């Protein structure tokens, strides 16, 4: 299920989206916005996780998590 919304964006961002679509790096403006929102959601969740880990600390079993995650390539398509 999806909802249709209207957003107002600066010209340079719309031009960038149009370039992504024109060069087949995105299927539509909507897909660019959806990918950006998914990235923002993941960033927000990661920030919450970091806050919890920072507050409670002491998780020795997660010692290598940050270096391992830093080297992980994300498939964003």
C-alpha positions in Angstrom: 0.0 0.0 0.0 1.2 3.5 -0.7 0.0 7.1 -0.2 0.4 9.9 -2.6 1.9 13.1 -1.1 2.9 16.5 -2.5 6.3 17.9 -1.6 8.0 21.2 -2.5 11.7 20.8 -3.2 14.4 23.2 -4.3 15.1 23.3 -8.0 18.6 21.9 -7.7 17.3 18.8 -5.9 14.6 18.2 -8.6 17.2 18.7 -11.3 19.3 16.1 -9.5 16.4 13.6 -9.3 15.7 14.2 -13.0 19.3 13.5 -13.9 19.1 10.2 -11.9 16.0 9.2 -13.9 17.5 10.3 -17.2 20.6 8.3 -16.7 18.6 5.2 -15.6 20.0 5.4 -12.0 16.4 5.6 -10.8 13.1 4.7 -12.3 11.2 7.8 -11.2 11.3 10.8 -9.0 9.1 8.9 -6.5 11.7 6.1 -6.4 14.5 8.6 -5.6 12.4 10.1 -2.7 11.5 6.6 -1.4 15.2 5.6 -1.4 16.1 8.8 0.4 13.4 8.2 3.0 14.5 4.6 3.5 18.1 5.8 4.1 16.9 8.4 6.5 14.8 5.8 8.4 17.9 3.5 8.7 20.0 6.5 9.8 17.5 7.4 12.5 17.3 3.8 13.7 21.1 3.6 13.9 21.2 6.8 15.9 18.7 5.3 18.4 20.7 2.1 18.6 23.8 4.1 19.2 22.1 6.1 22.0 21.0 2.9 23.7 24.4 1.4 23.5 26.1 4.6 24.7 23.7 4.9 27.6 24.0 1.3 28.8 27.5 0.4 27.4 29.4 -2.6 28.5 28.6 -4.9 25.6 31.9 -6.6 25.1 30.4 -9.1 22.6 29.8 -6.2 20.2 33.4 -5.0 20.3 34.0 -5.7 16.6 30.6 -4.6 15.3 31.6 -1.0 14.3 34.7 -2.0 12.3 32.7 -4.8 10.6 29.8 -2.6 9.8 32.1 0.2 8.5 33.3 -2.2 5.8 29.9 -3.4 4.8 28.7 -2.4 1.3 25.0 -1.7 1.3 22.9 -2.6 -1.7 20.7 0.5 -2.0 18.8 -0.3 -5.1 
